[in-house]
Amino acid sequence: MKTGHLYIDGHDVYRQYGVYVIDGGWNELVAMPPLKSVTSNDWQEEDGIEVDLSAPVLNTREVSIKFAVAGLFSSFFDLIDVLSDGAYHTFVCTEIGRTYRLRLTQQPNLKGLKLLGHATLKFADDFPLNGYRYNAPQTTILQTEDYLFDDVPFSRYGVRIIKGTYDEITRSAAVKQNMLRNINSQSGAIYDPEQVTFKSKDVKLYCLMRAETLDELWNNYDALLHDLIQPDERSLWIEEMEREFPFHYKSCSVTKFEPSGRIWLQFALTVVFTRDFRIADDDIVLASEDGIVVFTEDDTYAIELRPDRFTAPSMRLVNTREQMRFTSAGTMRFNN
């Protein structure tokens, strides 16, 4: 039964209007609100941007909720009348354990069938984190340190960073265009070739959040958002690369949400890498099938081609055929 899953202004929408939220219909509503645009300077001679993050704030957002309409037995248009009676209405979403104050903006579609139809309604959420009081994240999932956010593992929030994120991080940013002259009377163009710099880069962090209860899920989810939007840049540490990147939060999208049974939430955080995001040659560890140590052509440097879990602080191994020594700079990895 779909009763007791959603109340609008105290009315059970299934009993009163014959409608209910379909699977996946909550996704946009539960996604984190985006950040309002921040002021930045974009210097042509430098990679990325210089951002003013002294007082970041969340933006309003428009979200879609997808409903099933129980055909002959629905009072769907009565629901529209109720939602049009005043701007704001209280949505108590008991199925997912959240309450929102929303206003109707539009009805983009309605597919009516004799027994069961579908409708999408769009609402504005003007009150992000309204009345929120911070509670530290608590989770029962296994802790890992493959991705750190301000030196804290994402797993502390019940989040694992999943497939696709590493590819996003290593993808090159777009190049800033230097001075370009394209004269109508001449073939081709004249371009300033002196320097190549890169624009800031939007990166998606693909996340899977697990929790034993909805209360645990929302506590950790809200704590993550709260910590993401604190003043100043955040830092992202990737263990596999042994690199840290400065960033700021931009937006969020939810792809899958299971609010009952084995509770989990799959979402993508879009963040902006603001600077220091070039992937230099010595930041990439190439993979070889046999995992052997390879020496350079002049037999000077030993290169470990297989990434592994065992690392040492910044060191460099030099082989002169007469002696081996460590020098500072670079990074050294060890095979099992």
N, C-alpha and C positions, 0 to 999 in steps of 0.2 A: 504493500500500500504506500501511496505517496503523501498521505496525510502527515501533518506534523513536521514537514521538512522545511517549509518556508512560511513565515508570517509577515504580512505587510500591514502596518498600522494595527497589529493585533489580530488580523483575520488570517485564518488558514487558507492559503490561495487555492489549494486543491479542493477543499470542501466548499469554499465560497464561490470560486470562479471556474473550477474544472481544469486548471492548468498546473504544470509542475516543471521543474528544471530538469532537462535531459542530461545524460552522461556527457561530461565535457562542457556543460553549459555554465559552470562556475569559473572556468579558467581565467577569463579576462578580469573578473571581479576580484579574484584572490591575488592577481599579480601585483607586485610592489608598484606604487605610484612612481612616475618619473621625477627626475630632478628638474627644477626650473633652469633655464639657460643661464650660464655663468659668464661673467665678463672675462675676456682673455685678450692677450696681445699675441699676434702671430708674426714673429720676426722672420724675415726672409732668409737671413743668414744662419738661422738656427733650426735644428729639428724641433718639431712639435710646437707647442704653444705654452705661453705663460698665463696661468689661470688664477683669477681671484676667487679663492675658496674660503674666504674669511667668514662667510655666513651663508652656507648653502641651505636651500629650503626646497621642499617638495612641491610639485605642481598639482593642480587639479587634473583630472583625467576623465575620458569618456570610455565606458566599458559596455560590452554587449552581454546580455544574459539570454540564453536560448531556452525556450519553453516548448513543451508538448501541450497541445490543445485538444481536450477530450471531445472533439467533434460536436455532436448534437447536444451533449450534456454540459458544454462549457458556457460560461458567461464572460468570454474573453473581452468583449467590448465594454462590459460593466467594469472590468479591471482597468481598462484604459481610462474610463470616466473617473474612477477613483484616483488614479495616478495623475490626472489632470486637475484635480481639486486641490490646488495649492502646489507649490514647487517641491517641497521636500517631504519624503516619506521614510518611515523606519522599516528596514528590512531585517528581520531576525531570522538568520539562516541557520536553523538548528541542525540541519544535515551536515554542515561543515563547521559549526561552532563559532560563527562570526556574526556581528551585527554592524549594519551600515546605515548611513543616512544619505539617500540618493534622490536625484531629481530626474524625471523623464526628459529625454531630449528628442528622440525620434523612434519610429517603428519602421526599420528598413525593409522588413519582409514579413509576409504571412502566407503560408501555404495551407489552405483549408482542405481537409478531406472529410468525408462523411462521418468516419468513426474517430480518426486521429489526425490532427494537423500539427504544424510547427510554426513558431513565431519567434522572431528575435526583437528584443527591445533594447534600446540604448539608453544608458543613464550616465549622469555626471556624478562623480564622487569628489566633492569639494572640500572634504575634511580628512586628509591623509594623517594617520597617526593621531587622530583627535583624542585628547585626554590620555595619551599613552604615558605610562610610567615604566621606566627601564627596569627589567629583571634580567640578571645574567643568564646566559644560555646554559642549559643542562641537557645532557644527552646520554643515552646508554649505548650508542653505536661505537664500534672500534675506532680508536683514535689513530690518525695517520698524520704525517708531516710532509706530504708530497706537495701541498699547496698551503702557504701561510698568508694570512691577511693581517697586516700590522703585527707580524710575529706571532700571531695566534692561528693554530690550524683551523681550516674551514670545518673540519670534523668536530670541533668544539661546539659548533652550531648544529650538529647533526647532518652536515652536508658533506658529500663526496663530490669532487670535481671529476667529471666523466669524459668519455671519448669525444673528441672534436675540439676540446679546449686547447690542447698543445698545438694543433694545426693553426688555430686562430692566433695564438700568441706569436708563432714563428712566421706568419704571413707578413710580407713586407707592406709598409705603409705607402700611400700614394706620394709621388714626388711633387714638391712645390715647383711651380713654374717660374723660371727666371724671366728676365726681360726678353720679350719676343717681338720682332718686327716683321710683319707680313705685308709687303708692299705690292700693290695691285699690278704694277708694271714689271715686276721681277718674278721669276720662277722661284718656288720654294720660300724659305723664310730665313731670317737672321736671328739666331738665338744666342744668348749669353751662356757660354759653356764653362765658366770658371768654377762653379760650385754646385753640388747636388745636395739638397736638403729635403727632408721628408715632412709631410703633414702629420698632425696628430692622428692616432689610429683607434678606431672603435674595435673593441675585442669582445667577443661573447665568451663568458665563462659558463659552461654547461654544468648544471648542478642537479644532484639528486638528494633530496632531504628525506630522512627516515625518522620516525618517532613512534613511541609506544602508544601515545594518546594524542588527541587533537590539541589538548592544552599544552602539551610539550611541543608539538609542532609549531603552534602559533607563538609561543613564548620565544622559541629560537629564531623563528622567521622574523618577528618584529625586532628582536635584539640585533639580528644581522643588518636589517635595514637601518636601524638607529645608528649602529656603528659605522655603516658605510657613508652616512651623510654628515659625519662630524666635520668640523672645520679643518682645513688644510688637506693636502694630498694624502692619499692612502698608499700603502706599499703592498705589492704582491710578490711573494717569493716562490719560485718554482724549483723544487729539489732536483729534478732531472737536469735542469740547465744550470743550476747553481747561480741563479741570477735573480735580481730584484728589480721590479719595474714600478715607478710611480704612476698612479692612476686616480681617477675619480669616477664615482658611480654616475650612470646616465639613465638607464631604464631597465625594465624587466618584462619578460613574457613567460607565460606558463603553458606547457605542452601537455602534461598529464597530471591528474590529481585524483588520488584514491583516498576519500575521507573516512572510510570505514574498513574494518578488518585489518589487513596489513597496510597501515597508513604510510603513504609516501606522496611526495610532491616533486615533480620534475620541472625545472624552470631554467631560463637562461638570463644571466645578468649581463647587460651591455655596459661595459666600462670604457673609459677613454684613457689610453696610454698617452700621457702628455709630453714626455721627453725621455731621453736615455733608453730608447727601445730598439736601437740597432742591434741586430744579431751578428756579432763579429765572428770571424772564422774560428777563433779559439773558444767561442761559446758553444759550438756545435760538436758533439762527439759522434763521429761517423761509426756506422755499424758494419762489422765484418761477420761473415757466416761462421767462421771457425773461432772468432774471438781472440786471435793471437796478437802478440805485441809486434809491431812493425817498426823497423828503423828507417830513417830517412836515407836518401841516396848517398849522402856523405857520411853515414853511420854516426851522426852526431846526436840526434834526438830519438828517443824511444817514444812511440805514439801508441797509446792504448785505444783501440778502435771500438771496443764494446762498452756501452754504458753499464754500470753496475751500482749496487747499493752502497758499496764501501768507498768512502772518499776520505781524503786528508785535507788539512788546511792548505792554503796557497803555497805550492812548491813546484819545483821544476827539476827533472832528472836529466843530467848531462852525462853522456858516455864518450870519453875521449880515447877509448881502447886501453888506456893506461890506468885510469881511475874513473870512479863514478861519484858524482857529488850532487847535492841539492842546492838550488839557488832560489831566492824568492821570486815571486811573480808567477802567473799562470795557475793552473789547477791540475792536480794529479788524481787519477782514478786507479783503483786496484781491482783486479779480477779476484774471483773466489779462490 
